[in-house]
Every structure is written in C-alpha cells, then in structure tokens.
Amino acid sequence: MNTRFHVPTKVFGTRRNRGERPDREATEATTPAMLSGNDPVLVDPMLNGISGRTCSYLIRGDRTALVDPGSANAAPRVIEALKSQRIKIDLILLTHIHPDAAAGAGVIARRFPKARIAAPAGATGKLADPSALVLEMKKVYGEKADRLYGFPAAIDRTRITAVKDGDCINLGDRAIEVIATPGHTSAHVSYFDGSTGSLFCGDALGVQLPGSRVVRPSTPPWDFSLEDSLDSIGKLAGVDAETVYLAHFGAARPGPEEIFSRAADSLERWHRSFLKKQEQTDSEEDLSRQFNACLEATLEPIAPSVRRDLESVSPAWLNLAGLSAEQARLNGRLSDAA
C-alpha cells in the first residue's frame, strides 16, 4: 500500500485528433444527467435516455473525482449536470474501459482540461489510442455500437496514470485505495473510500437494477475469467465496506452482508447451467434457446419486466458469448498441454 497517486498541479493540455467528431455538448441541446445523494453523489447518465440502467459516482473531497463517466453518447448529459451544479472534475477514475463505463471519458476530459485520468494498468494505451476499442465495439455490437454507446475519443497520454493493486489516490482530505479485481475483464479495478466506507466495484459483482435484489452476472466476450471473477468477489468481501456501489445500478441491496455471496452464487449457477446446456446442444442458436428457457424456468425466476430491464444492460446473449469464449480458451490450453 505504499504507492500513492497524487493529482498534480501541472496542467496538461488536450488536442483534438484529426477526423474526430465535434464535441456533442457544443452541438446538441442536452438534458442533464440526474444527480442524487451527497457523499458519494450518484450520477445517472440515462444511458440511451433511460434512467436506472448505469451510473457514475462523484467523490467530493478536497479534489473531486468522477468514477466511471459512462458512455460517449451520455457524456453531454453528465457535463450538463456538472455545469448546473458548478462542479469541477479533478480526476476521472475508471474501473475498466468497456464502452458503457468509459467511452465518455475523452469527451469529459476535454471539458475539464486539468483533470487527470486513472485507469487499470494494461488499459491505458487504449485510452490514448481508442482505435482498437472501436474495432472491439463493432465486433461485438455490429452497426449498433455507435447508437448504443458512441465511440470513445482519444485522451492525451500525458494525462493518464496507470493504477494497480495497493495504489492510493490522494484527494486531499481522503485517500482512495485501488483494488485489482479482474474477471469481468482482465484490466479491472475497484476503488475504496475508507473515509465513508464506500466500495466502488464497477462490474466486478455483476448487475442489480432498481426494483429487484436479483444479481445477474456480467460475463462479456472480451476476456472474461470465471476463476478471476470468483477470486475478486472473495477479495472484495474482505474489504470493510459500509456500502457497495455497482455500475448497474447504485448501492447494492441488501448490503455488504449478502451481496458478495449473491454475486458468487449467481455466477456459479449461470456457469453450471451453461456447461450443461453446451453439452446438450450442437449450435449457438440451440444453446441460446435452451439456456434462455432454463433462465426463465429455474435459473432466474423473475418478473418479465425485471428480465427486460436486465436484458437491456447485461443481455444473456452477451454473457453466453463470454462464457463460450472462455471455455474455448480453456479447451485450447488443454489441447496444447496434451
């Protein structure tokens, strides 16, 4: 815990890359994001115009940090809300760089040119040059990628700091501890504010939306790892947190006492069901059909309205793709070892 990351006083300027689209904040009338709470402040960017799907957090110390600014197409709403409250951002903290969490970082960084960006080691290069991220988004989401999230804008690499497990981020009146939590993706961290007992987990625990205590796993097809996910959940359970905050959505319910066991149990049940259905099917279409039937019948018996909401954030097809990709990698390693 010896490494400390201080927000420096030196200002690094930004420059617009050739071919980059104009800042949407300057060209569109924007409805502000919704702000609620005090410390931390929950910021609902209203992904695709819908509330209660994804959220960012403001930690308002002597310096103000924004955790996971959200998608690029929601960034103008976040900026408008910050302007309305005269809030200046000194630091952007990224738990990971998937588009729903971080694609808006470049847009917000332009609006606050003195702000620094902290991101997991191993992910910072893609923030400076997001071309690989754009290709990954198109590969997963196809032509819908831009409409769903918007494409990330490049960030001057001199403003980006890589953080790792055990680092501390100094906000003046408090220090934010960095906790490595790979699994959802390999470059994923969580942040712990010991002054308030707030633990910001990103997608490390999965998804829990307003109106339900169900925790749905989030296992996207980039580089999901079941073993790392379960290890990270266990690691977070050992943190003395008073409140656990999720990227989807808000404070976990019923609280730290149960959220970690719920997250691990849900992930393990999804994985067991996936392996069983995979053995029984011989095509992706059949696997999807049988898994979704199991999901509705026994695995996740919830109201249709709740399932629709979960599908909008962590769709079963995306999670199945991630589980399938991991299984293919594991099978490949076993084949190589033989």
N, C-alpha and C positions, 0 to 999 in steps of 0.2 A: 504493500500500500504506500510505497514511498514516492512514486511518480505523481507529480501534481501538474495539472494543465491550467495555466493562468490565461485569462483573456488579456492579451497585450494591449498597450495603449497605442502602439503604432497602427496607423490606418493603411490598409491595403486597398487600392482602388480596383474597380472592375472594368472590363471592357466587353463590348458586345461582339460576339463572333459573327463572321460573315454568314449570311444565309439564315440567321436566327430571326424568328418572327418577332414583331414588335411586342412589347410588354402589354399583355391583355388588360392590365389595370388601367393603362392610359387610353385604351381604345373602346372599352365597353363600360356601360352603366352596370354597377355591381351591387348586389345585395350583400350586406356584411354577414360574416360568419356569426354564429351565436356564441357568446361568452357567458360562463356561469361559474360560480364558486369563487374562492378567494385565494387559497394557497394549497394546492395549485389551482390555476384557472383552467377550466375545461373549455377548449375551443372546438366547436363543431363546424367544420368547413362545409358541411352539407354536400357531401360527395354526390355529384350528378343532381344536385338540387334537392336531395333527400336528407332529412335530419336523422340522427341516431344511428348512423352507419359506421363512421370513422371519426376519430377525434385526435386533436393535438392538445398539448398542455403547455401552459405558461408557468414557469417557476420565477416568481418575482422577488429575487433577492436584491442585494445592492446592485447587481447586474441582472438583467432579465434574460432568461433562456426560453427558447421555444422548442419543445420536444416533438419531433416528427411533424413537420409542417403540412404534410398531406400531398394531394395530387397537384399537378401543374394547373389543371383547369379550375381547381378550387382555390388556388393561391390568391387570386384577386379578392375573393371574399374574405380570406384571412387578413390580407393587408388592409382592406376597408374597415374591418372590425378593430384592428390595432390603431389605425388612424383615428377612428371615432373616440377611442379612449386615450389617445395621445401616448400610446405605449411604444417605446423604442426597444428593438431587439438587439442585444449584445452578443448573443450566442445561439446558434441553431444546433440542437443535439439530435442526431439521427440514431435510432436503434438499428436500422438496416436501410437498404436503399431500394426496396421494391417500390413500384410507382405509386401505390396508394399511400405510402408513408412518406416518401421523399422526393417525388418528381417535382414538387413545388419549391424545393429548396433554392434552386437557382433564381427563380422569379422573386422570391422573398429576399434573397441575398442582394439582388440588385436594388431593391427598395431600401435596404439597410446596409450601405456600403462599408460601414465599420464593423459589422457583425462577423464573427468567426464561425466556422462550421466544424463540428466534431463528429467523426464518423468511425465505424469499426475499422480497425486495421484490415487491409485486404479489400476494402471497398472504395477507398478514397480516389484511386485512379479513375474509376468510372464516373465520379462526380465531376472531375476536371474535364474528362472527355466522355460524354454520355452516349457516344455512337453505339457502343456495344449494348448499353441498356436499351436503346431504342430498338435495336435488332431483336433483343430478347423479348421485348414487349410485343413486337409484331409477330414473332414466332408463336407466342402463347395466345395472344388475343386477336391476331389477324387484323383485318381492316378496322375493327372496333377499338383498337388500342388508343388512338388519339382521342376519340369521342369519350371513352371511359375515363381516361386519366390525364390526357395531354402529355406531350413529350418533355422530358427534362431539359433545362438549359444548362450550359457549361458554367462552372464556377472556377474562378481564378484559383489555381492550386496553391498559391501562397496564402490563401485564407483558410485552407483546410488542414486540420490536425487529425491524425490517426490516433485513436484511443484503444486501449487494451485492458484486459482484466486487472483490477487493482489500481488503475489510474484514478486520480481525483481531480475534479474540475472546480476551480475556485470561483465562486460567485460573490466573494466579498464577505457576506455575513454567513455563508454556509459553504460546505464542500459537497459536491455531488460525486458519489462513488460509481465507478464503471464496473459492471459485472459482465463477463463474457457469457453469453447464453446462446451458443449455436444450436442448430436443429431445424428450426423453421427455414433458416438458410445459414450457411457456414459463417458468414460475417454478420453476426447479430449480437448486440449488447443490450443490457438493461441498465437503468440508472436508479440509484437510491439516494434520496434526500433524507439524511439522518435527522435533520432538524425538525422535520414534520413526520417522519416515518413513512414517506411516500415512495413506493416502488413502481417505477415505470417499466413495464415488461414488453412493450411493443407487441409482437405476435408470438412471443415465446410460449404462452399458455393456451393460445387458440382464441376463439371468438365467443363472446357472450353479449347478446344485444339486449336493449331495454325491453322489459316485459317478460323476460324468461331467465331462469337460472341455468339453462342448458349451456354447456360448454362444447362447442364444435371444434374439432382440430383444424389447424391450418397447415396443410402439407403440400405447398405448391411445387411445381416440377422443375425448379431451378436446381437446387442441391439439398433438398430435404433429407434429414437423417433421423430415423426413429431413435436410435441409441443416444445420439447427442441431445435430442429433444427431451427424452426422459431424464437424462443426466442434468440438463439445465433446469427442468422443473424441480428436481430434488435440490439443486443448488439454491434456487430462489426460495424454496420452502424454509431454508435455514437462515434466511435474512429476517431480522427482527422488524418486519414491516407492520405498520398500523393500517395502511390502506394500499391495496394493489390496484394499479391503473392499467387498463388494457387499451390497445389501439382501437379495438372494436368491442365494447364501447364503454368508456367511463370506468368508475370504480367497480371492481369485481364483487359479485354477490354470492354467498352471504358474507364474505370477507376472507381474510387470510387463513382462518381456521379450516376452511374447506376447499377453497378454490384450487389449491395445488393438487389435492387428491382427486378432485373432479376432473381437472385437466389431464392428469396422467391416466386415470381410468378411461376417460373418453377416447384418448389417443390409442390406448392398447386395445380397446374394443373395436374401434374402426380398423386397426391393423389386422386383428384376428379375422374379422369378417372379410376384409379384402383378400387375405391369403386363401381363405376357404372358397370364396367365390371365384378367385382366379383359377384354382384347381378345377372348378366345375365348368369353366367356360373356355371357349377357344377363339374368342374375338373380343375386341374392345367394346363393341356395341352390346354384346351379350353380357359382358362383365358389368357395364354401366347399368343395364336394365335390371339385372339380378341384384346388384348392390343397392340400387335405389329402392327396389321392392323391400329388401331387408331393412333399409334405413327407415322406411315408413312403418313397417310392421313391428319391428322389435328394437332395432338399434337406437332409434331416436324418435320415440313416440310423442310427438308434439303436435300442437295445432297447426293446420295448414298455413295460417297467416305467419306464424313464427318461422316455419320452414321456408316460406317465400323470402322472408327477411334475411335468414341465414344464407340462402342461395344467392342473394344479391351481393353478399360480402365474401363468403367462403364457399363457393359452389362445389357440389360433390364431384363434378367432372374435373375440376382443377385439382382437388385433393386426390382423386384417383390417379390422375396423371402423375402427381408427385410420388405417390406410393408405388406406382408401376415403374417409374424411372429409378427409384431407389432399389427396388427389387432386381431390376435389370443390371444395375451396377454391382450389386452383391453377387448375383449369379455369374457375372463376368469375372469377378475376383475369384470365385470358387473354381471356375473353369481354368483360369490361369494357374491357380495353385495346383490343380490336378495335373 
